[in-house]
Amino acid sequence: MSFKKTISFLFSLTFFSLIFVFFQTQIITLGYCVQSKRNLYQQLVDENDTLRYGIKRLESLEVLGKRISFEKAAYEMPVSKQLVKISVPKEYVLAKNNNVAKKNVLSLIGLQKEAEARPLR
């Protein structure tokens, strides 16, 4: 009887030891997996920051000014206190005048009312 108990005890001890070792290796493997995911995440965050910086740099006025100056040789940056006149296309002025005229005619007929402010009670 003592021999059977010893064998069953050793078998149980070996079985539980193997299970323990298996779980420990799984813990270590998952730890390495988590660490590699963290490294990948940090690498992606760094790349995202680099790309955002590149976009901001490309959107900057300095870079846009250089692009425009290369495309059009007549482009100049205005200096301090210099007045710059921008011509408006005639089509835009005519379209705007037609819209104003239509609004005036419609408001005279009473089809379109002007905005009024009413006090809250």
C-alpha positions in Angstrom: 0.0 0.0 0.0 2.8 2.4 0.7 4.2 1.7 -2.7 0.9 2.6 -4.4 0.6 5.8 -2.4 4.2 6.8 -3.2 3.6 6.2 -6.9 0.3 8.1 -6.9 1.9 10.9 -5.0 4.8 11.2 -7.4 2.5 11.0 -10.4 0.3 13.8 -8.9 3.3 15.9 -8.1 4.8 15.4 -11.6 1.4 16.3 -13.1 0.9 19.4 -11.1 4.5 20.5 -11.7 4.0 20.1 -15.4 0.8 22.2 -15.3 2.7 24.8 -13.2 5.6 25.0 -15.7 3.1 25.2 -18.6 1.3 28.1 -17.0 4.6 29.9 -16.2 5.7 29.6 -19.8 2.3 30.9 -21.0 2.7 33.9 -18.6 6.2 34.7 -20.0 5.0 34.2 -23.6 2.1 36.6 -23.1 4.4 39.1 -21.4 6.6 39.1 -24.5 3.6 39.5 -26.7 2.3 42.5 -24.6 5.8 44.1 -24.7 6.0 43.7 -28.5 2.5 45.3 -28.9 3.5 48.2 -26.7 6.6 48.7 -28.8 4.5 48.6 -32.0 2.0 51.1 -30.5 4.8 53.5 -29.5 6.4 53.2 -32.9 3.0 54.0 -34.5 2.5 57.0 -32.2 5.9 58.3 -33.1 5.3 57.9 -36.8 1.9 59.6 -36.4 3.6 62.6 -34.7 6.2 62.8 -37.4 3.6 62.7 -40.1 1.5 65.4 -38.4 4.6 67.6 -38.1 5.3 67.1 -41.8 1.7 68.1 -42.7 1.9 71.2 -40.5 5.2 72.1 -42.0 3.8 71.7 -45.6 0.7 73.8 -44.7 2.8 76.6 -43.3 2.7 80.0 -45.0 6.4 80.0 -45.6 6.3 76.8 -47.6 3.1 77.9 -49.4 4.7 81.2 -50.3 7.8 79.4 -51.7 5.5 77.2 -53.8 3.6 80.1 -55.1 6.7 82.1 -55.8 8.1 79.2 -57.9 4.9 78.9 -59.8 4.4 82.6 -60.5 7.5 84.7 -60.8 5.4 88.0 -60.3 4.4 87.0 -56.7 5.8 89.3 -54.0 5.1 89.2 -50.3 3.8 92.6 -49.2 6.0 94.6 -46.8 4.8 96.3 -43.7 2.1 99.0 -44.2 1.9 98.3 -47.9 -1.6 98.5 -49.4 -2.5 95.6 -51.7 -5.4 95.9 -54.2 -7.2 92.8 -55.3 -9.3 93.1 -58.4 -12.8 91.5 -58.3 -14.0 89.8 -61.4 -16.9 91.6 -63.2 -19.0 88.5 -63.2 -19.0 88.4 -59.4 -20.0 92.1 -59.2 -22.9 91.6 -61.7 -24.1 88.5 -59.9 -24.1 90.3 -56.5 -25.9 93.3 -57.9 -28.6 91.0 -59.5 -29.1 89.3 -56.1 -29.5 92.6 -54.3 -32.0 93.8 -57.0 -34.1 90.6 -56.6 -34.2 91.0 -52.9 -35.3 94.6 -53.1 -38.1 93.8 -55.6 -39.3 90.9 -53.6 -39.3 92.9 -50.4 -41.4 95.7 -52.1 -44.0 93.2 -53.2 -44.0 91.7 -49.7 -42.9 88.2 -50.6 -39.7 88.5 -48.7 -39.4 90.2 -45.3 -36.4 91.7 -43.8 -35.0 90.3 -40.6 -36.4 91.8 -37.4 -35.2 91.4 -33.8 -38.0 90.7 -31.3 -37.4 90.9 -27.5 -37.8 87.7 -25.5 -40.6 87.7 -22.9 
